[in-house]
């Protein structure tokens, strides 16, 4: 495939799933010790989805900010870097704008709404785009520079 005259290879479903698993593990390794330090072991036994503002900040806001900052500065999260992938604008092949990254993140919620169909879409799409990619006009390509 080509974007703006450059030959690119789109990253498929399984590699992207692997990247997501890596990112999830990293987020857990960072947030769980903080939550344990603040709330103690009983935090993990609770049925409550959020135990206050600190919990919300550590569990939800911190991961959002971290992911978007990685996208803005590296065009990839650590998981995507591990599988030699990066996010680019689907029309130019350049780094997406911060606005595109924010739309892409919000698109994650849309992608998961219909039983995750927006993520599974990656497996069938010609450009290997999930719904979040389509919303933000981004694609995930193999980063030959990191190989």
N, C-alpha and C positions, 0 to 999 in steps of 0.2 A: 504494500500500500504506500501511497505517497501523500504527504501533507506539504503544501507550498513547495513542491518540487523535490522534497527530501523523501527518501525511502525510509519507512518506519515499519516496525512490527508491533502490533497491538498485543497487550498482555491479557491472557485469557482468565477464565473463571478460577481455575484451581490455583494458579500462582497468586491471584489477587486474594483468594480465600486464605492461602498460607500467609500472605503479608498481613492480613487482618488478624489472624491468630497470633502472630508475633507481636503486633501492636497491642492487642488485648492483654497478652501476658505482661508486656512492659508496663502498661497502665496499672494492672493489678499489683505488680511488684513495687510500683511507686505509691499507689494510693492506700493499699491495705496497711502498711506499717504506720502511715500517718493516722489513719482511722483508729488503729489499735492503740496508738499512743494517746490519742484524744479521748476515745470512748472506752477503751479496754476490751477484753475478750467478749463481753456480753453484747457488744455491737453486732457481732457476726451471728448471734443466736436470735436476734430480734426479727420480728415479722414486719416491722415498720419500714416503709420504703425510704423514708428520709428522717433523720433524727435531728433536724435543725439546719440553720444556715451554714454552719461549718461543714456538716456532712454534705450539703448541697454543693458547696464550693469545691470540696475535695473530690467528691464522687462524680460530679457532672460538669461544673464549670472549668476546673483544671484540665480535664481531658480535652474538652472542646478547644480551649485556648492553645494547649500544647499541639494538638493536631493541626489546627489552622496555622500556627506559627511555623511548624515543620513544613507545611505546604508552601507558605509564603517564602521561606528562606531556602528550602531545599527542593521544592516541587515534589516532595515525597515524605512519607513517614519512615521511621526506622524499618518497619516491615517491608515497605515498598523498596527501600534501598537494599535490603537483604536479598530481594528477588530481582535486583537490577531493573527496577521500574521507576518511571516518573510520570507526573501529570503534566500535560501540555494542552494548550488551546487547540481545539479540533480543527480550526480553520487555518491558523498560522504556524502551528508547531512550536510557538514561543511559550514562555511562561505565562500562565493565566494571571489575570488581575486578582487583587485581593477580593473584589466583589464576586468574581467567579468562584473563588475558593469558599466564600461564605455561602453562596447559593448552593454549591456542591455539598457542603456539610448539611445544610438544611434539607437538601434533597435526600440525604440518608434516611430521614424520617419518612419521607414519601415512599422511598424504595422499600422500606420494611413494612409499611401499612398493610399491603395486600399479601400477607403471609410471606414476606420477603421476595415477592416476585420481581421487584425492581432490581434486586441483586442477582437473582437467577437469570435475569434478562441478559446479563453479560455473556452467558454461555451460548446464547442464540444470536446475538447481535453481530452484524457484519464488522462493526468497528469495536466490538467487545465493550460497548458502553452499557452501564447500568442507567437506570432512570435519573439518578443523581448526576451522572456525567452528561446526559442529554439536556437536563435542566440548565447546567452550567456551561454547556458547549465545550466540554473537556473530553480528552481521551487519555488512557494510560498506555504508555509505550515502553518498549525495552530501552533502557538507558545504556547504550553501548559505551559511554564514557566511564561507567562504574564497573565494567567487566574487566 
